[in-house]
Amino acid sequence: MIVLSGAALVLPDRVLSPGTLVIDEGRIIEIRPDTPSHHPSAFAFHGHYIVPGFIDVHVHGVDGVDSQDADVVHRGGAIAALAERLPRYGVTAFCPTTVACGPAALRDVLDQVRRAREAQAPRAARVLPAHLESNFINPEYGGAQPRTCLRSPRGASDAGRAGEAGGAGEAAGEFSGADILHEIERARPDVGIVTLAPELDGGLDLVRWLVARGHRVSLGHSGATYDEALAAIAAGACQATHLFNRMPPLGHRAPGLAGAVLQADEVVAEIICDGVHVHPSLVHTAIAAKHPGRVMAITDATAAAGLAIGAPASLGGQPITAGEFSALLPDGTIAGSIRTMDRTFQTLVGVVGVSLVDAAALCATTAARELGLVGHGVLAPGAVADLVVLDANFTVVQTYVAGQLVYSRNTPAAAPV
Ligand SMILES: [Zn+2]
């Protein structure tokens, strides 16, 4: 049994301060107003906050490790290495995220995701089904996605359904959209979210094909008009990828994809809350328009996150560097963020000005509910004890996964297992 006492507990509806939280066998068994505790395994955290463990549904990398890095020195590969590094930033569960790539590279990542999900590693964040920023995005809004890997959805799902994968000549970029869908089909339980542009030829058919197989379709890297976006939502799309980024700006006469996402309750919106990718004012506006229960704060972090400015890293095999405010391709294109979830929480509370309760919803609760993680994402009796202890500056002091201490600021990071 673990007793955490004295901290401000960020509950789903209020902050209990000071409060005591009791953990046993991986779950929170009691939450009560603070009382002096003499339990032998009690931690006293006066002046600290305890919040639900952060869930990042869009993260490519951190600390120099990219989800698609094939050369990571770790027996579990890059995904396992990420899972070990993310608790230092308060993350207890994450969707490993890829950029467009060939079928063999995709298969390798999804195999790693499957292995990590089959056997949850100790001292690591939970690995959730992957988020593919897929091959089926609009090149005009591609950002840092490798152009040579983008494909048309037209006909891909017909051939994918028949399992007509070609496979040859991938190194030369000779693969089809059907080859990608074949990999998605093959790894179905390990593919959670697929980002696509619905306005592409065959896009709506692909939305339906993916939704029918249980994947979450997220609209993004897209120039969809308002009507095209509504059609995709009607076809089953239920998420938006980094709202406002890599889509046309919100116009009062042409609301576009962003306007449709703000309006549609069926859609939960990711927003990069680093204060750079989206102006804090628009983060505030989006949260107000959709309610914190329909917004997920994400990092879109790359391997450059956690590194010194100027440090080299990679994103899906492309070289990037850590810039002052974001990751950059060699030509200066913004290539994802350098932000981590702990700093996202700091930005939401300190810059955007949301309440602690709303920040916890944005960083954990909404994602848990959307991904069907029952008993996760909240501090409540009976809930899974995935949680983070933050100091007065919202810096991570301890991270727990299933009641196990997986990161402590005061002890050296665990050596890779
Ligand atoms: Zn991304």
Residues whose N, C-alpha, C, O or C-beta is under 5 A from the ligand:
A	BS01	ZN	E133 D300
